Amino acid sequence: MDATNSQNLKPLSFYGLRNFTDPHLHKTSKWYIDFCAMDPASGRMKRKKYYVKMHHSIRMRNKIASEMLAFLTSLLYSGWSPWAANDYSAAMTAFADCMDMYLRHVSQFSKKNTRDSYSSRVKVLREFITTQDKPIIMAYQFDTAFCCSFLDYIFIEKQDSARTRNNYRDWLFTFAEFLRQRDIIKHNPVTPIGHLKEDVKHRKDLTSSMLSRLSSYLKKRDKYFYLACMMEYYSFIRPNELSYLKIDDIRVKAQTIHLSADYSKNGIENDVALNENVTKLMLELGVLTKPNHYFLFSTDCMPGEVHVDPDMFNKKWKEIRKSLGWSDHFQFYSLKDSGIRDLANAEGVTVARDQARHADIATTNMYVQQHKVHECAKHFKGAMD
């Protein structure tokens, strides 16, 4: 929001005792609000003008103008002067514009996962604002109380975990820093908000008998999801990475799976071993005969051109878990935990570490240059076959 250069108007004596005039909205070719206020340096009244951005709808423009009028009137009656104190031009930026500005910034990030994650959080923030009786409109309303309400919405209304709420808190802090560094807000309102205590790890490994039972169940009912489970157990590929795998990423001759840096959690391009049990199932299902640009797991876990949300794996898993009578301690990601455990016990921790692409940065830095595909991982006989 731009403010015009001030101009000298009539002296204070013309206005009497009050050292400002009430703000007034003008709806011309460009909407703006103006008022006069005392300039202590010159001892004269000067005119100040604030524009209302025109790219918003008429309805939204009226809301923004109304908020600006109320805010400026409150400031002036509290003794504020644009010439003697902070100019609130940036603070009167529409909050929707702040989010749009942030999304343009995020769109320049190199990692698609990060772009998608941050864009998703902005989407949830927008949804939260629409649920409010008095939704915030301007940047100056983005305060600690609002941030607390948003995090309560994540934790209480949406019933997400303490960990998810804490992740949103950390993201909200970075968003606030983005605004602070651009002088839209003066202080980061998230700073006083702490983290919630997170529960001890809820997820449990699957036993050998459970893995065997799962295999028998899926072989009869859903072989495509069985392939997804096999990939998770033998290849340790995260669900999000799994959702982006394409037929072209499967190298049968080399018995490897290529993982693009664009979709990996640590942003590192890698190959992991393609277990022979997984290869046999792929050949049986004929998935490798599909076009190279197809996603390995598209609609209903079958190869296709459409990318599906990785939550598809969790939804299918919950249905199967219910049928098998297992508790929610056993999750789709438990297959990865179980595979790492079994491979480490059978072939050693080093083999399992490399196949899992260990997420700890300090540990990864020690071996990332030496990362290799281990032959024994291709022939390892696990409990799920």
C-alpha positions in Angstrom: 0.0 0.0 0.0 1.5 3.3 -1.1 1.4 6.6 0.7 1.6 9.8 -1.3 4.2 12.5 -0.7 2.7 14.9 1.9 1.9 18.5 1.1 1.6 21.5 3.3 -1.9 22.6 4.0 -3.4 25.2 6.4 -1.8 25.9 9.8 -2.9 24.3 13.0 -4.8 27.5 14.0 -7.3 26.9 11.2 -8.3 23.6 12.7 -8.6 24.7 16.3 -7.3 22.5 19.2 -7.4 19.1 17.4 -4.2 18.3 15.5 -5.8 16.0 12.9 -8.8 15.6 10.7 -10.9 12.4 10.5 -9.8 10.0 7.8 -12.1 10.0 4.8 -12.5 7.4 1.9 -12.6 8.6 -1.7 -13.8 6.3 -4.4 -12.4 7.8 -7.5 -10.5 6.0 -10.3 -8.2 5.0 -7.5 -9.6 4.5 -4.1 -7.8 6.2 -1.3 -8.1 7.4 2.3 -6.8 10.8 3.3 -6.6 12.9 6.5 -4.5 15.8 7.8 -2.2 15.6 10.8 0.2 17.9 12.6 3.8 17.8 11.5 5.8 18.7 14.7 8.9 19.7 12.6 7.1 22.4 10.7 4.3 23.2 13.1 1.8 22.9 10.2 -0.9 20.4 9.2 0.0 18.0 6.3 -2.1 15.8 4.2 -1.6 12.0 4.3 -3.0 9.6 1.7 -3.3 5.8 1.7 -4.4 3.9 -1.4 -6.6 0.8 -1.4 -5.3 -1.7 -3.9 -7.7 -2.1 -6.9 -7.1 -5.7 -7.8 -9.6 -6.9 -5.1 -13.3 -7.2 -5.7 -15.6 -4.3 -4.8 -16.8 -6.2 -1.8 -13.3 -6.9 -0.5 -12.2 -3.4 -1.3 -15.0 -2.0 0.9 -14.0 -4.4 3.7 -10.3 -3.3 3.5 -11.2 0.4 3.3 -13.5 0.0 6.4 -10.7 -1.7 8.4 -8.2 1.0 7.3 -10.6 3.8 8.3 -11.2 2.2 11.8 -7.5 1.6 12.3 -6.3 5.0 11.3 -9.1 6.8 13.3 -8.0 4.7 16.4 -4.4 5.6 15.9 -5.1 9.3 15.4 -7.3 9.6 18.5 -4.6 7.8 20.5 -2.1 10.6 19.7 -0.3 9.0 16.7 1.0 11.1 13.9 2.4 9.7 10.6 5.1 12.4 10.7 6.3 11.8 14.3 6.0 8.1 14.6 6.0 4.9 12.5 4.1 5.0 9.2 1.7 2.1 9.2 1.5 1.9 5.4 2.9 -1.6 5.2 0.9 -2.8 8.1 -2.3 -1.8 6.2 -1.5 -4.4 3.5 -4.4 -6.8 3.0 -3.6 -10.1 4.6 -4.7 -11.9 1.5 -2.0 -10.0 -0.4 0.5 -11.0 2.3 -0.3 -14.7 1.7 -0.2 -14.2 -2.1 3.2 -12.5 -1.8 4.5 -15.4 0.3 3.2 -18.0 -2.2 5.1 -16.2 -5.0 8.2 -16.4 -2.9 7.7 -20.1 -2.2 7.1 -20.8 -5.9 10.8 -20.0 -6.5 12.0 -22.8 -4.2 13.8 -25.6 -6.0 12.2 -28.6 -4.2 8.7 -29.4 -5.3 8.0 -31.1 -1.9 8.8 -27.9 0.0 6.7 -25.8 -2.4 3.7 -28.2 -2.1 4.1 -28.4 1.7 4.2 -24.6 2.3 1.4 -24.0 -0.2 -0.7 -26.5 1.6 -0.2 -24.7 4.9 -1.3 -21.4 3.4 -4.4 -23.2 2.1 -5.2 -24.4 5.6 -4.6 -20.9 7.0 -7.0 -19.5 4.5 -9.6 -22.1 5.4 -9.2 -21.2 9.1 -9.7 -17.5 8.4 -13.1 -18.3 6.6 -14.3 -20.1 9.8 -13.9 -16.9 12.0 -16.8 -14.7 12.9 -14.5 -11.7 12.4 -11.8 -12.9 10.0 -8.6 -10.8 9.8 -8.4 -8.6 6.8 -5.2 -6.5 7.3 -1.6 -7.4 8.1 -1.7 -5.5 11.4 -4.3 -8.0 12.7 -1.8 -10.8 12.4 -0.9 -11.0 16.1 -0.2 -13.5 18.7 -3.8 -14.1 19.6 -4.7 -14.9 16.0 -1.7 -17.3 15.7 -2.7 -19.1 18.9 -6.3 -19.5 17.6 -4.9 -20.9 14.3 -2.8 -23.5 16.1 -5.7 -24.4 18.4 -7.7 -24.9 15.2 -5.0 -27.4 14.0 -4.8 -29.3 17.3 -8.4 -29.1 18.6 -10.7 -28.6 15.7 -8.9 -30.7 13.2 -7.7 -33.1 15.9 -4.2 -33.3 14.4 -1.3 -34.6 16.6 0.9 -32.4 18.8 3.7 -33.0 16.3 1.6 -31.7 13.4 0.6 -28.7 15.5 4.3 -28.0 16.3 5.2 -28.3 12.6 2.5 -25.7 11.8 3.9 -23.5 14.6 7.4 -23.6 13.1 6.0 -22.9 9.6 3.9 -20.0 11.0 7.1 -18.6 12.5 8.9 -18.6 9.2 5.9 -17.0 7.5 5.8 -14.3 10.1 9.6 -13.7 9.6 8.9 -13.3 5.9 6.5 -10.5 6.7 8.8 -9.0 9.4 11.8 -8.9 7.1 9.7 -6.9 4.6 8.6 -4.5 7.3 5.0 -5.5 7.0 4.9 -6.3 10.7 7.3 -5.0 13.3 7.6 -8.1 15.5 7.1 -11.8 15.0 3.9 -12.7 16.8 4.8 -16.4 16.9 7.8 -16.0 19.1 5.9 -16.2 22.5 4.2 -19.4 21.4 5.9 -22.6 22.5 5.8 -26.2 21.4 3.4 -28.8 22.8 4.9 -31.9 24.4 4.8 -34.7 21.8 3.9 -38.2 22.7 6.3 -41.1 22.6 6.5 -42.8 19.2 3.1 -44.3 18.5 4.1 -46.5 15.6 5.1 -50.1 16.2 7.0 -52.6 14.0 5.1 -55.5 12.4 6.1 -59.0 13.6 7.1 -61.7 11.2 3.8 -63.5 11.6 1.9 -60.2 11.0 3.9 -59.6 7.8 3.1 -63.2 6.6 -0.6 -62.7 7.4 -0.6 -59.4 5.5 1.0 -61.0 2.5 -1.5 -63.8 2.4 -4.4 -61.4 2.7 -3.3 -59.0 0.0 -2.2 -61.7 -2.5 -5.9 -62.7 -2.6 -7.6 -59.3 -2.5 -5.4 -56.5 -3.8 -2.1 -57.3 -5.5 -1.4 -53.7 -6.5 -1.5 -52.5 -2.9 0.5 -55.6 -2.1 3.2 -54.2 -4.4 3.1 -50.9 -2.6 3.5 -52.7 0.8 6.4 -54.7 -0.7 8.1 -51.6 -1.9 7.7 -50.0 1.5 9.1 -53.1 3.3 12.0 -53.9 1.0 13.0 -50.5 -0.4 12.2 -48.2 2.6 10.7 -45.6 0.2 8.6 -43.0 2.0 5.0 -42.7 1.0 5.4 -39.3 -0.6 8.3 -40.6 -2.7 6.4 -43.7 -3.5 3.6 -41.6 -5.0 6.0 -39.9 -7.4 7.7 -43.0 -8.7 7.4 -43.6 -12.4 7.8 -46.7 -14.5 11.0 -45.1 -15.9 12.5 -45.1 -12.4 12.5 -48.9 -12.2 15.8 -50.3 -13.5 15.1 -54.0 -13.7 18.4 -54.9 -15.3 20.4 -53.1 -12.7 17.9 -54.1 -10.0 17.7 -50.5 -8.7 15.0 -47.9 -8.1 15.9 -44.3 -8.9 14.8 -41.6 -6.5 14.7 -38.1 -7.8 16.0 -35.3 -5.6 12.8 -33.3 -6.4 10.8 -35.7 -4.2 13.2 -37.1 -1.7 12.9 -35.9 1.9 16.5 -34.8 2.1 16.7 -33.5 -1.4 19.4 -36.0 -2.5 19.2 -38.1 -5.7 19.8 -41.7 -5.0 19.4 -45.3 -6.2 18.2 -48.0 -3.8 18.2 -51.8 -4.3 15.2 -53.3 -6.1 14.6 -56.6 -4.2 14.0 -59.6 -6.4 10.7 -60.4 -4.6 9.4 -57.0 -5.7 10.7 -57.5 -9.2 8.8 -60.9 -9.5 5.6 -59.2 -8.4 6.0 -56.4 -10.8 6.5 -58.8 -13.7 3.5 -60.8 -12.6 1.3 -57.7 -12.5 2.7 -56.5 -15.8 3.3 -53.0 -14.5 6.6 -52.6 -16.3 4.9 -52.9 -19.7 3.1 -49.6 -19.0 4.4 -46.3 -20.6 7.5 -44.9 -18.9 5.9 -41.7 -18.0 3.1 -43.5 -16.0 3.2 -43.2 -12.2 3.8 -46.6 -10.7 1.0 -46.0 -8.2 -1.9 -43.9 -9.6 -5.6 -44.3 -9.1 -6.4 -47.3 -6.9 -2.7 -48.1 -6.7 -2.5 -49.1 -10.3 -0.1 -47.5 -12.9 -1.5 -44.4 -14.5 -0.9 -40.8 -15.7 -2.5 -39.1 -12.7 -0.5 -38.3 -9.6 -2.5 -39.2 -6.5 -2.1 -37.9 -3.0 0.2 -40.1 -0.9 -2.5 -40.4 1.7 -4.0 -43.0 -0.6 -1.6 -45.5 0.9 -2.8 -44.7 4.5 -6.4 -44.9 3.6 -6.0 -48.3 2.0 -3.9 -49.4 4.9 -6.5 -48.4 7.5 -9.2 -50.5 5.7 -6.9 -53.5 5.7 -5.8 -53.0 9.3 -9.4 -52.9 10.4 -10.1 -56.2 8.5 -7.1 -57.8 10.1 -8.1 -56.5 13.6 -4.8 -54.7 14.2 -4.6 -51.6 16.4 -3.7 -48.2 15.0 -0.2 -48.6 16.4 0.5 -50.5 13.2 0.7 -48.1 10.3 1.7 -48.2 6.7 5.0 -46.7 7.6 5.5 -49.6 10.0 6.4 -51.6 7.0 9.5 -49.5 6.5 10.5 -49.8 10.2 10.0 -53.6 10.0 12.1 -53.8 6.8 15.0 -51.8 8.3 14.9 -54.1 11.3 14.9 -57.3 9.3 17.5 -56.2 6.8 19.8 -55.0 9.6 19.4 -58.3 11.5 20.1 -60.3 8.3 22.8 -58.3 6.5 24.1 -55.8 9.0 23.4 -52.2 10.0 25.6 -50.7 7.2 23.5 -52.3 4.5 20.2 -51.2 6.2 21.6 -47.7 6.7 22.4 -47.2 3.0 19.2 -48.8 1.8 17.2 -46.5 4.2 19.1 -43.3 3.2 19.4 -42.4 6.9 17.7 -39.1 7.6 20.0 -37.7 10.3 22.1 -35.0 8.6 25.3 -35.6 10.6 25.2 -39.3 10.0 24.3 -38.9 6.3 27.2 -36.5 5.7 29.6 -39.3 6.9 28.5 -41.8 4.3 26.6 -40.0 1.5 29.7 -40.0 -0.8 30.2 -43.7 -0.2 26.5 -44.5 -0.8 26.2 -47.6 -2.9 23.6 -50.3 -3.9 24.4 -53.5 -2.0 24.0 -56.7 -3.9 22.8 -58.6 -0.9 19.8 -56.2 -0.5 18.6 -57.5 -3.9 18.5 -61.1 -2.7 17.6 -60.6 1.0 14.9 -63.1 2.1 12.6 -61.2 4.4 9.4 -62.2 6.1 7.2 -60.7 3.4 7.3 -62.8 0.3 
